[in-house]
Protein backbone atom coordinates (compact mmCIF):
# COMPACT_ATOMS: atom_id res chain seq x y z
CA UNK A 1 0.00 0.00 0.00
CA UNK A 2 1.39 3.39 -1.01
CA UNK A 3 0.41 6.92 0.00
CA UNK A 4 1.55 10.34 -1.19
CA UNK A 5 4.16 12.09 0.96
CA UNK A 6 3.16 15.64 -0.02
CA UNK A 7 1.42 17.78 2.58
CA UNK A 8 -0.79 20.84 2.32
CA UNK A 9 -1.33 23.76 4.66
CA UNK A 10 -4.67 25.44 5.21
CA UNK A 11 -5.67 28.49 7.22
CA UNK A 12 -7.19 28.11 10.66
CA UNK A 13 -8.66 31.18 12.38
CA UNK A 14 -7.21 32.35 15.67
CA UNK A 15 -9.13 31.02 18.67
CA UNK A 16 -9.00 30.99 22.46
CA UNK A 17 -6.96 28.00 23.50
CA UNK A 18 -5.23 25.11 21.83
CA UNK A 19 -8.20 22.74 22.12
CA UNK A 20 -10.47 25.15 20.21
CA UNK A 21 -7.76 25.78 17.61
CA UNK A 22 -7.31 22.03 17.03
CA UNK A 23 -11.08 21.51 16.85
CA UNK A 24 -11.34 24.28 14.23
CA UNK A 25 -8.49 22.71 12.26
CA UNK A 26 -10.28 19.35 12.27
CA UNK A 27 -13.54 21.01 11.18
CA UNK A 28 -11.85 22.92 8.33
CA UNK A 29 -9.85 19.93 7.11
CA UNK A 30 -10.29 19.55 3.34
CA UNK A 31 -12.14 16.42 2.21
CA UNK A 32 -9.82 13.54 1.39
CA UNK A 33 -7.12 14.67 3.82
CA UNK A 34 -6.05 13.73 7.35
CA UNK A 35 -4.77 16.24 9.87
CA UNK A 36 -1.16 15.54 10.80
CA UNK A 37 -0.21 18.74 12.65
CA UNK A 38 -1.24 22.27 13.53
CA UNK A 39 0.84 25.42 13.91
CA UNK A 40 -0.96 27.92 16.10
CA UNK A 41 1.73 30.59 15.68
CA UNK A 42 1.28 30.55 11.89
CA UNK A 43 -2.48 29.81 12.12
CA UNK A 44 -2.33 26.79 9.82
CA UNK A 45 -3.28 23.16 9.80
CA UNK A 46 -1.06 20.66 8.02
CA UNK A 47 -2.63 17.69 6.29
CA UNK A 48 -1.81 14.85 3.90
CA UNK A 49 -3.98 13.05 1.41
CA UNK A 50 -5.78 9.89 2.48
CA UNK A 51 -5.36 8.52 -1.06
CA UNK A 52 -3.68 5.13 -1.20
CA UNK A 53 -2.65 2.76 -3.97
CA UNK A 54 -2.36 -1.00 -3.67
CA UNK A 55 0.76 -2.62 -5.11
CA UNK A 56 2.18 -6.10 -5.13
CA UNK A 57 5.81 -7.08 -5.45
CA UNK A 58 7.49 -10.32 -6.42
CA UNK A 59 10.10 -10.07 -3.68
CA UNK A 60 9.73 -8.38 -0.29
CA UNK A 61 13.11 -6.71 -0.95
CA UNK A 62 11.44 -4.75 -3.77
CA UNK A 63 8.96 -3.17 -1.37
CA UNK A 64 10.98 -0.05 -0.71
CA UNK A 65 11.93 0.54 -4.33
CA UNK A 66 8.42 0.12 -5.76
CA UNK A 67 7.21 3.52 -4.54
CA UNK A 68 7.56 6.25 -7.16
CA UNK A 69 8.95 9.64 -6.14
CA UNK A 70 6.50 11.45 -3.88
CA UNK A 71 4.97 8.23 -2.53
CA UNK A 72 5.73 6.17 0.57
CA UNK A 73 5.28 2.44 1.12
CA UNK A 74 2.96 1.79 4.08
CA UNK A 75 2.59 -1.96 3.85
CA UNK A 76 3.53 -4.66 1.40
CA UNK A 77 2.04 -8.02 0.48
CA UNK A 78 4.04 -10.50 -1.54
CA UNK A 79 2.51 -11.44 -4.90
Secondary structure by P-SEA (a helix, b strand, c coil): cccccbbbbbbbcccccaaaaaaaaaaacccccccccccccccbbbbbbcbbbbbbbcccccccccccccccccccccc
